Amino acid sequence: MAWIVLIVAGLFEVAWASLLESTKGFTRLWPTVGFLVTLAISMYLLSVATRSIPVGTGYAVWVGIGAVGAFLVGVFVKGDDTSAGQVAAIVALVASIIAVKLTAA
């Protein structure tokens, strides 16, 4: 169950990271509210997950989900440019996240 909570926390990290640009430096009310709410949910769920998962492992997986997810949102939703090198690095990051999960005690 803790791993499911951690994955959901990571998805909320994707949400707040993706909202950050639209806050325009926290000058736009509703994007800022959305950012703060999704940030708070993400942090809370991370804290719940790390009651059962070692904090280093949980944090690494959470950050990885957020980084990969924010990258994918940038490319597929916002139309960010990307390169073969960036794609290779993201694939390596996903492999690393899986390795952390598979080797966790």
Stockholm file with secondary structure:
# STOCKHOLM 1.0

chainA/1-105         MAWIVLIVAGLFEVAWASLLESTKGFTRLWPTVGFLVTLAISMYLLSVATRSIPVGTGYAVWVGIGAVGAFLVGVFVKGDDTSAGQVAAIVALVASIIAVKLTAA
#=GR chainA/1-105 SS CHHHHHHHHHHHHHHHHHHHGGGTTTTSHHHHHHHHHHHHHHHHHHHHHTTTSCHHHHHHHHHHHHHHHHHHHHHHTSCCCCCHHHHHHHHHHHHHHHHHHHHCC
#=GC SS_cons         CHHHHHHHHHHHHHHHHHHHGGGTTTTSHHHHHHHHHHHHHHHHHHHHHTTTSCHHHHHHHHHHHHHHHHHHHHHHTSCCCCCHHHHHHHHHHHHHHHHHHHHCC
//
